[in-house]
Amino acid sequence: MGTTGNGAATAQWANIGSMENKGFEFTLNTVNISNRDFQWRTNVTFSLNRNKVASMNTENAFIDKTYQNSGQTEVITRTAVGKPVSQFYGYKAIGRINSASDYLIDNGDGTSTVKIATQYCG
């Protein structure tokens, strides 16, 4: 079986690490009014859950989720040791980016350099 075209093999799932999950959930159910003609009940739930990648198959391993934009591959989320699963990854800036000149430096030779580095966002 080939790796492209009809019937191609796809990437295999593998258990390449471990993660920690912590959190709690609080639920409050009340009966505010209850009589023959009217009943009012309230249910409120609050959840707080956190996860963190504890280890992966190699020391510096990471998994990027990407998309294609005008022929370029852009990283959207990254999973790495010590970080939450699929944390947003990209440019972090204060304010709005209105044009390419807000984050690119023209090198004068037809190339450009990014002013701000990619980092974990969130």
C-alpha angles and dihedrals in degrees: 000000000000131000097236136045130020114353093014120161116249130211113288123236114242137181099239103160151354135256141197123230122193133169150107140233127212123194127187120190119184137175103215100175128007123171138131096280104029140033127185121185129175127203120185126178127187121188131184117183130170132182133189132186105243098186144348134199093273133027097250099030122140137167120221125198109207144178133203118250118180091331094313125109113232123195112227104171134012130200114204139154113284093019133091118269112274097359114183111262128191145077116345116198138160110240130003129319104224101169141005090264089066091069106014131072115210108229092199094237099083093274131096138205125219112244095204125047126230115256143158111291123206 
